[in-house]
Amino acid sequence: MMADMTGSTSTAGVTRLTQHIKSRARVRDLGEVYTQPREIDDMLALVPDAFRDIDTRFLEPAAGNGNFLVAILERKVALIVEEIHGGTDCWFEFALLRALASVYGVDISSENVEEARDRMTSVIEAARACRAEPASSGFSRALATILSTNVVVGDSLNAPNEIVLVEYSPRDEERFARQVCHLENPALDLFYEPPAPLSTIHYSELGTR
């Protein structure tokens, strides 16, 4: 039976787990040991320049249930200010999605991936709830769509060429350019065709096409 996640701390209403393992069986089968919040904070403090721009990309190739992903996303959300990212009616939503779209995670456990997505959703929804106006149409769908392409099940060590992600690049008028990419390019031969870029799309239409 899997152990309960009893150890946790809360930051801005988002749970940050403090237990090292879920069970001995998972350590044996998955090599799963969770990095603790204090250790994560210390490690991220070593790269302050990476947190000057909400679009700086991060990849966690062994993401577990999202401890690093949540900490990175919280720091990105804290960077969002109207003076830099404002200018339109929906500027805050687009900035939140830009921050989210630049964070990538891979884990071999589908259970971990689902938990990481849920925790990252909580970070974004908590930030969005602080705004007086209601969320726009399509925001929740866009959030879920980005997480479905950015936090995925895969084996980064043994099969990185089988892991497919979507690279999001912000454009004017609150749109994203999108490029499908492999974590590691497959073997190049005469029959290999690189993924074609997806259409540039307004964030509110993500998940519709």
N, C-alpha and C positions, 0 to 999 in steps of 0.2 A: 504494500500500500504506500502511496506517495505521501511524504511528510507535508504537513501544513506549513504555509509561509507565514510564520508567526512574527519574525523579526522585521520591523519596518520603521521608517521615519517618514514624516510628511513635509513636503516643501511646496508652498503655494497651493495647497490642496491636492497635490499629486503624491501618491505613495512612492517612496524610494525604498526598495527592499534591502534589508541588511543581513539576511541569512546567507551563509556561504554555500549551502547545498540544499537541494530539495530532498534527495534520498541518496543513500549509498549506491543503490542500483543504478541511478542516473550517472553518478560519478564513474562507475565501472563501465557502463554501456556507452555513455556519450562523452566522458571526460569533462563533465559539467561541474564547474566551480565558479560561483559568482564573485565578481569584483565588488568590493564594498564602497559605499558612497564616499567615505573619506579618501580612499585610494583613488577613486575616479576624479574627485575634485583636485587632488594633488597633481594627477597626471595632466588634466586639462589645463591647469594653471601653468604648465610648462610651455604651452603654445598659445600665448595671449593674442598673437597676431591673427590666429585663425578665427578669432571672435570679434573682428572689426567689421565684418560684412555678413549679412544674413544669408548670402548666396554661396559662401564658402562651402565646398562639398566635403563630407565626411563619409567614410565607409568603415563599418565594423564587421569584419568577415566571420567573426564567431560571436554573434550578438547576444546569445542566451535569450533571456526574457526582457532585455532592453535596458539594463542599468546604464550603460554608456549612452545609448540612444536618447533616453529620457534626459540625462544630464546635459548632453549636447543641445538638444532641442530647447530645454529651459533657458540656456544661455543665449541661444539665438533669439528666442521670443523676447528676452529682456532687452535686446538691442533695438527693437522696433519703436520708432518715434515718428511723429507726424512731420516734424521738420525735415526729415530725410526721406521718409517713405510715403508721405501724404500727397495730396493733390487731386484725388478723386473721391467720389462718394463711398467707394468700397475699398479704399486704400488699405485699411487695416486687415481685412480678410485676405487680400492678395499678398500682403507682407507675411501673414501667418503661413499661408500656403507656400510662399517662396522659401521660408525658413524650413518648413517640413520637407519640401521637395529636394532639398540639398543634403538630406540625411539618409544614408543607406545602411541596411543591415541584412546579414545572411546568417541563418542558423540551420543546423541539420534537423532540428526538432520542430515539427509543425505546431506543437503545443506552445513552445517558446515563441514562435513567430506570432501566433495569435495573441499571446499575452503582451508581447512587445507592442504590437499594433494598438491594442486596447489602451495601454499605458500612454503611448504617444498621442492617441486620440484625446485622452483626458487632459494632457498638457494644452493642446490646442483649444479644446472646448472650454477649459477653465479660463484661458486668456480671452477667448471670444465672449464669454459670459460677462466680462467686465465692461463691455461696451453697452451703452444705453439702448441703441437701436437693435432690433431683431436681426438674426442672421439672414442673409440674402438667399434667394432661391438657388439651389445648386451647391451651396457651400459644403454641406455635410457629404454630399455625393463626391465632390472634388477631394475632400479630405480622405475619404475611404479609397478613392481611386488611386491617389498618390501613394498611400500606404500599401496598397495591393501590388504596386510595381516596385516600390523601394525597399520593403522589408519582406524578404522571401525565404522560402525553404530551399536549401541547397548545401552542398558539401564544398566549401571553399578550398579545402586542402586537397581532396582527391578528384574533384570534378568541377573546377572553376569555369571551364569552357561550356558547361551545361547551364550555368546560372545566367538568366536574362533579366536585365534591369532597364528602366527608362530614364534617360538623362533629360531633366527639365531645365530649360533656360528661359528666364523671364524676358518678356518683350513689352513694348509699349502697349497701352490700352488694356493692361491687365491680362495679357495673353502669355501662354507658354509655348515655346518651340520644344519639340519632343524628338528624341532620337533613341531608338531601341539599340541596346548594346549588350554584349556578353561581358561578364566579369573578366574573362580571359578569352581572347579570340580563338575560335576553333582552328584546327589544322587547315592551313591555306592550301587548296588544291585547285584544279581547273574548274571544279564544280561549285566552289564556295562563292556565295553571293552575300555581301554584307547586308544587314537589315536596312531597309529603306526608311527614311525619316517619316515620322507621322506628321499629320497636318498641324500647323500652329493653331492654337485654340484658346478661346477665352476661358478663364478658370471655371466659370459657372457651367460650362458645357463639358467639362471633364467627366468621363464615365458615360457619355451619351453617344460618342463616336470616336 
